[in-house]
Amino acid sequence: MPLPTIQTRYLFFTGKGGVGKTSLSCAMGLALTEAGKKVLIVSTDPSSNLDEVLGIGLSQSPTAIPGAPGLFALNIDPEAAARAYRERMVAPYRGILPAAAIQSMEEQFSGACTVEIAAFDEFSKLLGDPTATAEFDLVIFDTAPTGHTLRLLTLPSAWDEFISSSTGGASCLGPLAGLEKQKALYAATVARLSSATDTTVILVARADTASLREANRTHLELADLGIRNQTLVINGLFSGNPAEDAIAAAMMTRASAAIETMSPELASLPQTRIPFLPRGTVGLDALREMAHPEMMLAPTSNVMPETPLPSKLRGLVEDIASTGHGVIMAMGKGGVGKTTVAAAIAVALARKGHKVVLSTTDPAAHTAAAIDGVVPGLTVTRIDPAQEVRQYTEEVLTKAGKHLDAGGRAMLEEDLRSPCTEEIAVFRAFARTVDEGKDGFVVLDTAPTGHTILLLDAAEAYHREVMRTQGDMPEAVRQLLPRLRDPSYTRVLIVTLPEATPVHEAERLSADLARAGIEPYAWVVNQSLLASGTQHPVLCQRGAYEAPFIRRVADDLSRQSALVPWLAEAPVGEAGLDHLVGQ
């Protein structure tokens, strides 16, 4: 079995978006149940696709997986957890406090950070309280993409510090008396995460430089938190005879180079390599192939299926350029190539003589690395949460704190130490960046889907929060949602891959955007082997698997679409990005 050997009761799968954490966690769970264990898989990802991979609808309670005796799974639904958390915090005061006070409390618990706190609260019950999962031999956590995961893992110490330093009676975390009761649970959660006899963290990466760099960053940051029992899995590793095929040869060359140049710290970890699975990783049969690659059937043809393909990205760029200004947002599941697509569009617009700002709200951004140089007319920026928090805190203290006495200022400073402050500060920066689309093009390489939707949903919560801290709402924030809903100002590109989970995830994103009054401008199907020109039998098998998903995007899900092939030349630097656009 190529899956890692594990000796602990708790397993964490983490890594850059799109590396295969969910598939691997499910394959591991399935293999362990076949060895006689009773296993629970838990997703803490706001945009979980655990249901998709296991082929069954899940809830917040353990659900038995048909066809896999002993395997159970659940999703921690952040929104449902937030509703329950909000009611738990407010209910004791109903009938005691005035209606206006109850309404104020409910508004205070409506912010995006409450969703994260509530999800962590549920997570802590499963990890910190042994009785919650006593019926299972092992518990596997399929965690969210790296940035979210690190934030989630550092929450216990953050909340503990916040509780210890708070002197008021309430915060966005809830009444402090209630939080004190959680301290023991949070402390147990931290202890279990740090225990090498209890917990193993499995760093999942692809055999590419960005993915391995992200895995190393995660490795070091977790080690600094005292979480050192780690192992590395390199997933989807293509190997075999390239048979003089340029695409197959490029895949193998890039993978080898990335593995050879990974950091010594990462290379020193126990390591497992999972082979490339051409028929995807959805469903129990595919998961068994991941655990037992010898079960894979050999491909029988090196001819791609005949199917009409969408046009290249160049057509979308030409259409966007004709408008002269506005915002382009690349959105989608982690790991689908949003950064590369956004960088390619930004470079193409700049080369046409337009003023372009390329920015990201993603904490794991690699935008500048994708461009790898200076392009006239193009400015690359990043919304840095730490810097935005400092600026916002200073602004509020200057404006709202100057007339307060020492006690009042202390309470305001306490409020600003709340994790909600980061959400507000980043939201302001996002609005400020979108505002620049009045005078040129702004291309936004956004964070993974769950974070992005939380960001877009935060407008009303933001308004209430700035009023609570007596801050000001800048005009850019007032204009943000109308601008995002204006198709002549903002063009949303949904980026996906030609496979089951990314397409279905993108479909859910499109529905979420529709509920927010935002209609996608186009879909981009990225890294298509079907369009690559390969004739390698294994890659042709993958191309045949891609065809129905490409047609579904082009025919059913989008008003217009573009197809980007898997390129033998890495799409890095001006030349590589030009090639991706389709010059």
Salt bridges, closest charged atoms under 4 A:
GLU34 OE2 - ARG288 NE 2.83
GLU52 OE2 - HIS504 ND1 2.53
GLU87 OE1 - ARG94 NH2 2.80
GLU106 OE2 - ARG94 NH2 3.03
GLU116 OE2 - HIS148 ND1 3.33
GLU116 OE1 - ARG151 NH1 3.07
ASP121 OD2 - ARG88 NH2 2.52
GLU122 OE2 - LYS125 NZ 3.14
GLU135 OE1 - LYS38 NZ 3.01
GLU180 OE1 - LYS183 NZ 3.73
ASP198 OD2 - ARG192 NE 3.80
GLU214 OE2 - ARG217 NH2 2.71
GLU214 OE1 - HIS366 NE2 3.55
GLU221 OE2 - ARG217 NH1 2.92
ASP285 OD1 - ARG288 NH1 3.77
GLU289 OE2 - ARG279 NH2 2.36
GLU294 OE2 - HIS292 ND1 3.58
GLU318 OE2 - ARG314 NH1 3.98
GLU318 OE2 - LYS352 NZ 3.14
GLU388 OE2 - ARG432 NH2 3.09
GLU395 OE2 - LYS399 NZ 3.73
GLU395 OE1 - ARG428 NH2 2.53
GLU413 OE2 - ARG409 NE 3.48
ASP415 OD2 - ARG468 NH1 2.58
ASP435 OD1 - LYS438 NZ 3.48
ASP435 OD1 - ARG483 NH1 2.58
GLU465 OE2 - ARG468 NH2 2.15
ASP472 OD2 - LYS399 NZ 3.19
GLU499 OE2 - ARG542 NH2 2.93
GLU505 OE1 - ARG508 NH2 2.57
GLU507 OE2 - ARG552 NH2 2.59
ASP512 OD1 - ARG515 NH2 2.21
GLU519 OE2 - ARG559 NE 3.43
ASP555 OD1 - ARG551 NH2 2.74
ASP556 OD2 - ARG552 NH1 3.50
GLU569 OE1 - HIS579 ND1 3.50
GLU574 OE1 - ARG351 NH1 2.78
ASP578 OD2 - ARG351 NH1 3.16
